[in-house]
Amino acid sequence: MGQEKILIVIPAFNEQNNIQKVIWDIRESGADYDILVINDCSHDGTSINARKSEGVKVVDLPYNLGIGGAVQTGFKYALANGYDYMVQVDGDGQHMPKEVIKLYEAMVQSGSDMVIGSRFLDIKSFQTTWSRRLGIKVFYYLFRLLIQTKVTDSTSGFRMYNRKSIHLLSKYYPDDYPEPDAIILLKKHGLHISEVGVEMREREHGTSSITPIKSPYYMAKVILSIFFSYTRTRW
């Protein structure tokens, strides 16, 4: 990957059973990434376990900010420390760090400002629940209608950002369930987005915050947020 500085940001909330394996997988990928764990005021040993890995930087948020606030902390850190690229890797172990090279190659080849790792473009990848797939399909058609962009996995948190998108998102980033909303934000500012197929796996420990019961509420909330972002003028 040349001499570019690449930061991997791991937002984590109550991931004490997963965080060390996530860090281990990043180290095993063979690339020389810097690693930043954003501990979102966990109630367990997430921070302690993350600090057991040499060379890993850990930010302990004093309050639970949610995924949006945790990831934006990563953007601010990446911007302040002069990173060329930032990669978001979730702390639940679903994302495979060996696939970061695919994000990087897609970004270089396409000239995109953000590349999304899509599980729906890789036949080997773990497929999520039917309710979440339904929501993702709704978002797919919504993005085609509003911004004329095809995004097959808009809720994927496995993403790479270049300096331009880091600069924007360090200032403005959605708070709650931010991944779909951030697509609108980037497009509104004229930035380019692409996808590449990646392999993902099921989490080994813990459960997702988006349960089948919560899915309708999640969909309604995100759709409203997308329309709100779309109708707003540039930030």
Secondary structure, 3 states (H helix, E strand, C coil): CCCCCEEEEEEECCCCCCHHHHHHHHHHCCCCCEEEEEECCCCCCHHHHHHCCCCCEEEECCCCCHHHHHHHHHHHHHHHCCCCEEEECCCCCCECHHHHHHHHHHHHHHCCCEEEEEHHHCCCCCCCCHHHHHHHHHHHHHHHHHHCCCCCCCCCCCEEEEHHHHHHHHHCCCCCCHHHHHHHHHHHCCCCEEEEECCECCCCCCCCCCCCCCHHHHHHHHHHHHHHHHHCCCC
